[in-house]
Amino acid sequence: MKTKPKTVDEYIASFPKETQVILEQVRAWIVKAAPKAEEIISYGMPGYKLNGPLVYFAGYKGHIGFYATPNGHEAFEKELSKYKMGKGSVQFPIDEKMPLSLITKMVKFRVKENMEKVKSQKK
């Protein structure tokens, strides 16, 4: 049985080299979009928290799963429509260029959403 990774580095290292490169790109763009977010492993995959959960991502054989909660996906429904989606999830095929600018927009949206939630709770 495979052991669960304890860090994002361990998680990424468990994939083939080609997939590692893509996962590192996704990670870098998330960190750039949310530099104050805490990087975690949750649900067995990399995640980011800032005043609550922001986004998660995961590697699979043929795609990268990206999870920005239902709100993050609903806000970008049009841009995501060409990808396979579920409630709060989207699959970016590994054999296509990663939509890194879209990922950035989604992360920034989630940061803003979480910050607004904190402000409204303080009122």
N, C-alpha and C positions, 0 to 999 in steps of 0.2 A: 504494500500500500504506500502511495506517495504521501510524504509529509507535507503539511500545509506550510506555505511560506510565511515567515514572520515579518519580512520587509518587502517593499516594492522592488528593491534590487534583486532579492531572491526570487520573487515572482517572475520578473522579466527574464532572469537567467535560466528559468526552467523551459523556455521556448527555443525553437530553432533560431539560428542567427538572423535570418531574414525577418522573422516575426519580431525578434528583439529590437531590431532597428525601428520598426513601425511603432512598437509599444513605447520605446524611448522618445520618439517624436511626439506621440500623443501626450505622454507624461510632461515633456518639456513645455508644450503649448498650454497645458492646464496650469502648470506652475507659473508660467509667465502671465497668464490671465488672472490668476488668484495667488499672488506671491505670499500672502499672509495665511493661506489655508494650511491646515495640518494634514500631512500625508499619512494615511493609515492603510492597514489591510483589514477589510471587513467583508463579510460574506465570501471570504476566500479570494478576494480580488482587491486591486488598488482602489483607494477611495480618498476623497478630500473633504475636509470639514472646515467650516467657518461659520460660527453661530448656527450650527446644525449641518446636516449632510449637504454637500454641494453636488458632486458627481462621482461616478465610479467608471472604471473601464476594465475590460477583460480580453484576453487573447483566446482565440479559438482556431481550429484548423483552417477555416476559410474566410474568417472575418474578425474584426475587432468589435466587441460589444461596447456600447457607450450608453451610460445610464445617467440621465440628468433629471430624474423623477418625472412624473407625468407633466407637471407645469413646464419644465424646460423643453419638453418635446412638443407640447401643444403650441408654445410660442413660436416654434420654428417648423411647424407642420408642413408648410409649403416647401421649404428648403430640404426637408427630410423625406419628402414624398417619393423620391426615386429610390429610397433604401427600404429594406425589409424592416418593419417596426412592430413593436409590441407596446403594451402600456408602460410607458417610462423607459423604453429601450429602443435602440436602433442598432442595426448591423452594418458596419462599413466593410465591404469586401477587401480582403488583403491584396487582391490582384489589381485594385484600382488605387488611384492617388487618394491619400487620406484628405478629407476636407478639413484641414487644420484651422483655417480661418472660421469656418462654421463652428467647430469645436470651441474656439476662443469666444465667439459670440455667445454660445450657449453657457459657457462657464461664467462669463461676465454677467449674463442675465441671472444666473442662479445666485451669484454673489450679491447682486443688487436686491434680488428677492429676499434673501436671508437677512440682509441689512435692514430692509424695510420692515420685516417681521419683528426684528429686535426693537426698532424705533417705535412701532405701534404697541409693543408690549410694555414699553416704559411710560406710555401716556396714561 
